[in-house]
Amino acid sequence: MSRIIVHTLVSKEAHVGDLLIFGHTQLAETLMRAGLVDLLDISVHPMFLGSGGTLVRDGLSADLTLVGTKVFSRIVKLSYAVSRPAGNEG
């Protein structure tokens, strides 16, 4: 078990409330694969880039249920409950 997963498990036991990750897809992906993500918030910003990275790498999947939306001036936040832990598919 990786050190980050152990640290996250200890933090979840010791603290009341949410653990937040902003913009670190590799860390979020590691925690999703370990089944440690309960809620996924994705903010949609209206712009066209023509290229860019993917949200997750190949092989990561999870069953998500939309549980909320919030509209800011030009940004939409989509909140998804993770109903099945992510795993390495394939």
C-alpha positions, 0 to 999 in steps of 0.5 A: 500500500502506498504511503499516500493511501496510508496517510489518507486513511489515517487523515480520514480517521483523525479528522471530521470533514472533507479532504479536498484536492484541487487540480492534482489528477495523479493524486486523485486517480490514485485515491480513486483506484483505492476506493477513497473518493466519495464525491467528485466535483468537476468544474466546467469552464467555457473555453475551447483549447483545441488540445489538452490532457485527459481527466483520467488515464486509460483503465480507470472507471467508476460508477458516478451519480450526479448529485448536484450542480451549481452555476457560477457566473461562467462556470458550472460545478458538477458533483458526482457521488462515487457509487462503485470504487474505481478500479483498474479495468482491463 
